[in-house]
């Protein structure tokens, strides 16, 4: 199997990453840049100012999850909230722990 040829990051793409690091989800940046998720994450981790990409959860997002996670698929919740499926799972687990305490 032939390895996919990688392409260099342009100055414009790097500027986009820097400007949108904590404003957009990884999936949104991936689509906007036409890059793979791994490529975007790898580049962000190498950025000198990179703090791991994390967007705070709002009360509205948490309330939406609480009301809908029993009735919706994780994929649908992730799309609706602009989050990764993994982040949805982690937040649901955290909210369940809070509820049981």
KANORMO-V425948 format. One record per pair of residues at least 24 apart in sequence whose ideal C-beta (glycine too) atoms are under 10 Angstrom apart, sorted by sequence separation. I is the first residue (numbers start at 1). J is the second residue. D is the distance in Angstrom with one decimal. If there is no record, write none. Layout:
I_J_D / I_J_D
This chain:
9_33_9.0 / 29_53_8.7 / 57_81_9.0 / 66_91_9.9 / 9_35_8.6 / 17_43_6.3 / 18_44_9.4 / 21_47_7.6 / 57_83_8.7 / 65_91_6.1 / 66_92_8.8 / 69_95_8.3 / 7_34_9.8 / 13_40_9.5 / 17_44_6.2 / 26_53_6.1 / 55_82_8.5 / 61_88_9.8 / 65_92_6.1 / 69_96_9.1 / 7_35_8.8 / 21_49_7.9 / 25_53_8.1 / 55_83_7.9 / 6_35_10.0 / 14_43_7.7 / 18_47_7.0 / 21_50_7.0 / 22_51_7.9 / 24_53_9.0 / 26_55_9.9 / 62_91_7.1 / 65_94_9.9 / 66_95_6.1 / 6_36_9.7 / 9_39_8.6 / 13_43_8.4 / 17_47_6.8 / 18_48_9.9 / 21_51_8.0 / 25_55_7.0 / 57_87_8.7 / 61_91_8.0 / 62_92_9.8 / 65_95_6.4 / 66_96_9.5 / 9_40_10.0 / 18_49_7.2 / 21_52_10.0 / 22_53_6.8 / 24_55_8.4 / 53_84_10.0 / 4_36_9.1 / 7_39_9.2 / 18_50_9.1 / 21_53_6.3 / 22_54_7.3 / 23_55_8.0 / 55_87_8.7 / 62_94_9.2 / 63_95_9.8 / 66_98_10.0 / 6_39_7.8 / 14_47_8.1 / 17_50_8.8 / 20_53_9.8 / 21_54_9.9 / 22_55_6.2 / 54_87_9.0 / 62_95_6.4 / 66_99_8.4 / 9_43_6.3 / 21_55_9.8 / 22_56_9.0 / 57_91_6.1 / 17_53_9.9 / 62_98_9.5 / 57_94_9.0 / 57_95_9.4 / 37_84_8.8 / 27_78_8.1 / 27_79_8.8 / 25_78_8.9 / 28_82_6.4 / 27_82_7.5 / 25_81_8.8 / 27_83_8.2 / 25_82_4.9 / 26_83_9.4 / 27_84_6.4 / 24_82_7.9 / 25_83_6.1 / 26_84_6.5 / 27_85_9.6 / 25_84_6.8 / 26_87_9.4 / 25_87_8.4
